[in-house]
Each structure stands twice: as structure tokens, then as C-alpha cells.
Amino acid sequence: MILNESDKKLELEYPCNWCYKVVGESEEKIKEAVKDTIDQREHKLTSSKTSKSGKYKSMNLDMLVHSDDDRKTIYEELKKHKNVKIVI
């Protein structure tokens, strides 16, 4: 991964591993969103943090992305899923 200093654009060499932080109301709902979004693609989904109030959970989704479009499409699909509050 290279951050181009002149225009602050991220330059990645694909395929590469990518980690999305997915936030939702429960781990079960996040797991459902991931299944709906990436279907049978190989991935690793691990627990991360819980908000102070306990209302939100976050999980790390690690997976291989094949292109810039692939990486962005997964991000957008997760972001618009009904069970997902935030994707980072």
C-alpha cells in the first residue's frame, strides 16, 4: 500500500488483503450482512469492540480483494445493508 503524497491517493497492488470494520447492533446481524454481501467468498470475521452503552458491536472483516472496484463495491454494499450502521 502506498500513499501518494502529491494528491493523497491510496495506491494498492491487487489482489491484496483488506480489512473492513463493520458496526451494527449485534454480531448476529453483522454476520447476516456479511453473508448477504459477499456470499461464499473466503473471509475471516472476528469480534472487535462493543460501545460503552453496549448498543453497538463492531467486527473486523478480513478478505482478499481483487481490484479497486471490488474493494469499493463491497464497502458500498455493506454500508447500505439494513443491519449495518457504519463501515470503516
Buried (B, 14 or more C-beta within 10 A) or exposed (E): EEEEEEEEEEEEEEEEEBEBEBBBEEBEBBBBBBEBBBEEEEBEBEEBEEEEEEEBBBBBBEBEBEEEEBBEEBBEBBBEBEBBBEBE
